[in-house]
Amino acid sequence: MNDRRMKILVIGSGGREHALVWKLAQSPRVTRMWCAPGNAGITGERLCSNGRFVENVLLGAEDLPGLLDYAKTHDADLTVVGPDNPLALGIVDLFQRHGLRIWGPNQQAAQFEASKVFSQAFMEKYHIPTARSGVFADAALARKFAETLEGRCAVKADGLALGKGVLVCQSMPEASQAIEDMLERRIFGDASRRIVIQEYLEGMEISLHALCDGKRCLLFPTAQDHKRANDGDQGLNTGGMGTYCPTPFLDASGLEQVRHTLLDPWLAGCATEGIDYRGILYPGLMLTPSGPKVLEFNARFGDPETQVYLALMENDLLELLEASVEGNLSGVQLRWKSGAAVCVVMASAGYPGSYAKGHVISGLQDLVLRPNLKVFHAGTKAVENGFVTNGGRVLGVTAWGANLEAARQVAYDAIEHIRFPGSHFRRDIGHKALIKSPPQ
């Protein structure tokens, strides 16, 4: 085993990055860690090797020259990229040109998320099961295609839109409005200069994650995100209101089938196209009556999926990321705690629309020592006597237990102790799994 001591720079500011910092801080090899720009909860994490606190750095995740300079002057041994934008901007390529080690897909590989047009064409070329679709820059042609689907479709901005660039439509008026919003009103800016329209797929949606090293992939257990703002999958699309892991919807043989029909041709396609993919591949899957189909690809850890995965992961995360960077996952085995984990997002009133900031958060201190629980910060700010809200998704209340029902109990009990004006959260995280597999 590698025992080299390391200094780590993590890039990002959300709940995903707090979870990455929390897990990396548990590695005995990490002697110092920074997070740029980080959040208020991250600076409360201590390294298990020496008790040192993690430090926030006042650099934005898209300030590539500033991040490069910081990593060089502070001798960071590895930089870990959390969000999608810096990957799409080419931060991995930049760091590598300067001889720095960095984890995440390079700019060419990040296109799988940065361009839905690219990923859709790739899937069709390499026969990866996906929805019937069309690519459009002209609104009239887009409407004609939507009419062939009777308006039941997903209208997707080509580029990155903070996880919100997808409008799911059930009728032609809805589809027409979505096309107008994206192509004519440009509600997502340049990200919607082109759009992908996909047929509406029926089935159970799940999240798949795979750690890649350029040649092979290690599959994680399945998770299920909850994108809509309100219970029962009602309300607007969000960046994610909660998740749980594992799901009961794909057994071991089903997961192997997914590897065979989706990941193997994806890897073969990457090899053919000369795409060296090192990092996390996160396909959103729909389990349709005719088999699993890819809805879209993401080129980084999901948020809040990261929170539940890392709560259950037994491996040293640093060892996994190094093996991914070095193209050396052969022989590596992922190890997981038995049971389940759940993350429930507490959001600001109005999210995913406009919301107020600066509301005092109370009750967090009472939960610090509670077993099987970790509250990850996402949109918070430190003040003299604690924390205030500073974003749409404020906290990710994450718990684990012997089964999903036990994990849910811990998470929702904890939420009862946390207060801030206007807080809202979904009460049905994991409910679909409980319907399929009711607790004994």
C-alpha positions, -999 to 999 in steps of 0.1 A, spaced: 0 0 0 12 35 -8 20 54 24 31 87 9 18 117 28 -2 141 7 -16 176 6 -50 178 -12 -68 207 -29 -106 201 -34 -124 223 -59 -161 232 -53 -185 246 -27 -215 224 -23 -227 194 -4 -208 171 -28 -176 188 -20 -183 188 18 -188 150 15 -156 146 -5 -136 166 20 -151 146 49 -142 113 34 -107 123 22 -100 137 57 -104 101 70 -74 90 50 -43 86 73 -21 98 44 -37 133 41 -17 159 61 -32 191 48 -63 199 28 -78 230 12 -111 236 -5 -117 263 -31 -140 281 -24 -154 256 1 -183 263 25 -190 271 61 -193 234 71 -161 223 55 -138 243 78 -152 222 107 -136 190 93 -104 178 109 -78 155 93 -76 121 111 -38 121 105 -29 152 126 -61 169 138 -56 199 115 -86 217 102 -94 218 65 -90 254 52 -112 272 27 -95 292 -1 -112 323 -15 -109 312 -51 -139 304 -74 -142 270 -89 -139 286 -124 -109 307 -116 -85 283 -134 -54 305 -134 -59 313 -97 -64 276 -88 -34 265 -108 -12 292 -91 -25 281 -56 -19 244 -63 17 252 -75 27 276 -47 12 253 -20 27 221 -34 -7 203 -37 0 166 -44 -35 160 -58 -63 183 -68 -99 168 -67 -125 185 -89 -161 183 -77 -183 204 -101 -189 202 -138 -180 237 -150 -142 236 -143 -140 202 -160 -158 216 -191 -135 246 -191 -104 223 -192 -90 225 -157 -76 190 -159 -58 197 -191 -44 229 -177 -30 213 -145 -16 184 -165 3 207 -188 20 222 -158 29 188 -144 3 187 -116 -17 157 -106 -55 162 -108 -85 139 -106 -114 143 -130 -121 139 -168 -101 161 -192 -119 186 -214 -125 161 -242 -140 135 -219 -161 161 -200 -180 166 -232 -202 137 -221 -218 162 -197 -209 195 -212 -227 187 -245 -259 167 -246 -256 168 -284 -222 152 -282 -233 125 -258 -265 117 -277 -245 113 -310 -220 91 -292 -247 68 -278 -263 64 -312 -230 57 -329 -219 30 -304 -254 15 -300 -258 24 -263 -296 21 -255 -311 56 -251 -343 75 -261 -352 84 -296 -341 120 -301 -334 149 -323 -310 179 -322 -323 214 -331 -313 250 -333 -345 260 -351 -377 263 -331 -400 254 -359 -382 222 -367 -380 214 -330 -418 218 -327 -424 195 -357 -403 167 -341 -421 172 -307 -454 168 -325 -443 133 -337 -440 125 -300 -474 141 -292 -455 165 -269 -445 138 -245 -408 145 -244 -378 159 -225 -364 192 -239 -327 195 -229 -303 224 -232 -271 212 -250 -248 228 -225 -244 230 -187 -272 247 -168 -266 240 -131 -284 206 -134 -317 224 -143 -315 225 -181 -341 198 -186 -378 204 -191 -401 174 -190 -433 178 -210 -465 158 -212 -483 178 -239 -477 197 -271 -484 231 -254 -458 223 -227 -433 212 -253 -439 242 -274 -433 265 -244 -402 246 -234 -388 250 -270 -396 287 -270 -380 292 -235 -348 275 -246 -343 284 -282 -360 318 -284 -360 333 -249 -327 316 -240 -335 311 -204 -303 291 -201 -282 315 -221 -257 300 -245 -263 266 -230 -296 264 -250 -283 276 -284 -290 240 -294 -314 216 -278 -319 178 -277 -355 166 -276 -359 130 -263 -390 108 -264 -405 105 -229 -394 72 -214 -416 53 -190 -401 35 -161 -381 38 -129 -353 63 -129 -320 56 -111 -285 69 -108 -255 49 -118 -219 58 -109 -187 42 -122 -151 51 -113 -130 50 -145 -92 49 -151 -92 53 -189 -95 15 -196 -119 1 -171 -148 10 -147 -157 0 -112 -195 1 -107 -210 16 -76 -244 3 -62 -274 21 -77 -289 52 -61 -321 72 -67 -322 109 -68 -354 130 -62 -353 159 -86 -387 175 -81 -391 201 -54 -421 185 -37 -434 152 -24 -448 128 -49 -424 141 -76 -444 173 -79 -431 208 -85 -402 222 -104 -370 204 -113 -341 211 -88 -305 201 -85 -317 172 -62 -338 171 -31 -325 139 -17 -313 104 -25 -307 69 -11 -286 39 -18 -288 11 -27 -320 8 -47 -340 -25 -50 -346 -20 -87 -315 -37 -101 -301 -69 -86 -266 -81 -91 -274 -98 -124 -293 -67 -136 -262 -46 -128 -240 -69 -148 -264 -66 -177 -261 -29 -175 -223 -32 -176 -226 -54 -207 -251 -33 -226 -241 2 -215 -206 5 -201 -188 -20 -223 -199 -3 -255 -192 31 -239 -156 20 -230 -152 6 -265 -164 38 -280 -141 59 -259 -111 37 -270 -121 41 -307 -125 79 -303 -93 83 -283 -111 96 -252 -91 90 -221 -118 91 -194 -104 92 -158 -129 101 -132 -165 94 -123 -190 86 -151 -226 92 -138 -252 80 -162 -289 87 -154 -308 55 -163 -344 48 -170 -354 12 -163 -379 8 -192 -400 -23 -200 -376 -29 -229 -345 -26 -207 -323 1 -191 -317 32 -212 -294 61 -207 -311 95 -202 -279 115 -201 -243 113 -189 -227 133 -161 -189 136 -158 -186 140 -120 -202 127 -88 -239 135 -84 -251 157 -56 -266 145 -33 -256 110 -45 -220 116 -33 -233 120 3 -249 86 5 -221 68 -14 -193 81 8 -214 74 39 -214 37 29 -179 34 13 -153 15 33 -124 21 10 -99 50 15 -112 74 -11 -77 88 -17 -65 54 -28 -93 51 -52 -88 85 -68 -51 79 -72 -57 46 -89 -82 64 -112 -56 91 -121 -28 66 -126 -49 43 -149 -45 15 -123 -79 3 -111 -71 -33 -121 -74 -55 -90 -90 -27 -69 -123 -38 -52 -149 -14 -39 -160 -22 -4 -193 -10 11 -210 -11 45 -240 -34 47 -274 -16 50 -285 17 34 -279 54 34 -302 83 28 -297 120 23 -326 145 27 -319 180 15 -332 210 35 -338 239 11 -346 276 13 -382 288 8 -386 294 -29 -359 271 -42 -354 263 -71 -367 298 -78 -356 329 -60 -350 327 -22 -338 349 6 -304 344 23 -292 351 58 -317 331 79 -302 318 112 -299 280 113 -304 265 148 -301 230 162 -270 218 143 -248 216 174 -272 192 191 -266 167 163 -228 166 162 -224 134 183 -255 116 171 -245 82 157 -250 72 120 -256 108 110 -237 135 92 -251 169 82 -233 182 51 -234 219 44 -242 231 9 -256 267 11 -245 281 44 -224 309 57 -205 312 91 -214 340 114 -203 348 149 -226 324 167 -231 297 141 -245 296 106 -270 313 83 -285 302 50 -266 312 19 -280 292 -9 -310 272 -23 -300 238 -11 -288 245 25 -281 212 42 -279 175 32 -290 155 63 -273 122 57 -278 90 77 -271 53 74 -284 22 91 -291 -15 89 -317 -9 62 -334 20 44 -362 24 70 -336 27 98 -315 53 79 -346 73 71 -356 73 108 -323 88 118 -323 114 90 -359 126 96 -355 126 134 -324 148 130 -344 172 107 -369 178 135 -340 194 155 -329 218 127 -346 251 122 -344 280 98 -372 302 85 -389 289 54 -370 256 54 -386 229 32 -377 193 25 -393 162 9 -407 137 33 -408 109 8 -371 103 1 -368 65 -5 -405 59 -5 -404 41 -39 -380 16 -25 -402 10 5 -432 3 -17 -413 -23 -36 -395 -38 -5 -416 -29 26 -397 -31 59 -401 -65 77 
